[in-house]
Amino acid sequence: MDIFLLLLGFILVCLGIVGSFLPVLPGPLTSWFGLLLLHTTKIIPMDWTFLGITLGLAVLIWILDYFIPAMGTKRFGGTKYGVYGTTIGLIVGLLSPIPFGMLIGAFLGAFIGEMLYDSKDTNRALKASFGAFLGFLASATIKFSIAAVYFVLFLIQFWEVKGEFF
C-alpha cells in the first residue's frame, strides 16, 4: 500500500507541474495532494506543520491565480471582454498543435475580446492584450515555481527513506 501511495503521490506532484500551465488543473494544489499522500505512508511521519504551511501557500496561489491575469489586463486598460478572451484563448491555444499555443492564444484571445468591446481602438486592445499576456506569464511562473518546489520537497523526503520503501 505504501508503494501505491508513493507512486500516486509522485504522479500528483508531476501533474501539479503540468497543471501550472493548464487553466483547468490547479498546479500547486495538485502537487500538495502528492505531498499529502507521501505523508500518509507508514514510513514518512506525518508533519502537520509542514503540510499546513505548504497547504496555505498552495491555497494562496490558487486564489491569486484568478486575480493575476485579470489584474494584468486591467492594469493595461483592458475590460472584462479581454479577460474572457484571454481564458478562451488559453484553452484554444492549449488544444492547438502550434508551439507555444497557450501564449499566443492568451494574447490573441485578449485582443479579439477587446476588439469585440470596442473595434475602433486597436491601440488600447493591443495594450490590454499585452497586459493579459504578462498576467498569464506571471501567474504561470508563480504556479510553476511553487509546484517545482513541492516536487523537490517530495524527492528530498522520499530520498531520505528510500531504503525503507524497497
N, C-alpha and C positions, 0 to 999 in steps of 0.2 A: 504494500500500500504506500509506503514511503517513496518508493521509486516512481510510482504513478503520480503522486503529489509533486515530486520533484520535476518530472517531465512536464506535467500540466502547468506548473509554475513557470518553468523555463519558456514554454510556448506563450504563456500570457505576457511575460516580460518582453519577448521578441515582438509579439503583436502590439505591445504598447509603443515600441519604437516605430513600427509601421503606422500605427494609429496617430502618431504625431503629425502626419501629413494628410491623413484621410479625415474629412469632415464628419464622417459617420461614427468613427471609433474614438472614444476618449483615451488618448495615449497614456498619460501618466496614471490615470485611474486603473487602466488595464494592467499596467506594469505593477501597480501597487498590489493588485489581487495576486499577481505572481509571487510577490514578496510574502504576502499573507499565507499562500499555500506552502511556501518553503518553511515558514514558521509553524505550520500545523503538523509538520512531520515530528516524529518522536526524537529525532537526532538533533535538530536545531531547537534550542529552548525558546519559548515564547517571550519576546521582548516587547512589552506593551508600550514603553516609551518610544522605542524606535518605530514601531508600527503606527503609533499615534502621530508622531511628528511627520512621518512620510505620508500618512493619510491626509493630514491637514494641508500639507503642501500640494498634494495631488488635487484635492478639492478646490483649493485656492486657484490653482492653474486652470482647472476645469471651468470655474466661474469666470475667470478673466478671459478665457478663450472666446466667450460670447461677446465680450466688450472690445477687445483689442482691434479686430478688423473694422468694426463699426466706428471706433474712435479714430482710426486712421483715415477712414473715408470722410467722416465728419470734420476732422481737423483740416483736411484739404478741400473743404467746401462741398462735400457730397451730400446726397439725400438718401432717404430710405430705399429709393429705387436703385441707387448704386450699391447699397448693402445687399439687397436681394439679388441684384445682378452678379455680385461677387460670389455669393453662395451657389447660384445656379451655374456660373462659370467654373467654379471649383469642381462641381460634380461632373459637368460635361468634360472638362479637362482631364479628370480622373479616368473617365471611360474612353478617352481618345487615345489612339496609338502614337500621338505626337510626343516626342521627348519634351519634358518639362510642360506637359499639357495643363497641369494644375496651375502653374504660374501664369501661363498665357491665358488660361480660362478665367482666372481671377481678374486679370487686367481687362480682358475683352468684355467679360460679364458686367463689370462695374461701368465700363464705358458705354455699353449698349443700354444698361439701366439708366444711366444719366442722360443719354440721348433721348430715351423714351420720355423722360421727365421734361426736358427742355431741349428740343432738337436744334435750336438756334445757337446755343452757347457751347461750341466744341472745345474751347479752351478750358472752361470750367469742368466739362466732362472728362477731359484728359487729366486735369489736375486731381479730380476726385478718384479717377481710376488709379492714378499713381499712389494716392493715399490708401486705397483698398489693397493694392499690391504690397505696399510697405507694411500695412497692418497684418496681412496674411503671413508675410515673411517673418515678422516679429513674433507673431503667435506660434507659428510652426517651429521657430528656433527655440523659443522658451519651452514648448512641449517636448521637443526632441532632446533638449539638454536634460530636462528632468527624467525623461524615460531612459536616457543613456546612463544617467547616474544610478537609477534604480537597477538597470541591467548590471552595472559594475558591482553594486552592492550585493545583488543576487549571487554573482560569480564569486565574490570575496567570501561571503558567508558559506557558500557551498564548498569552496576550495579548502576552507579551514577544517571541514569534517568529511571530506570526500571519501576517505578510507572507511568510514562507518556505513556509507551507503552501499558500497560494492565490495 
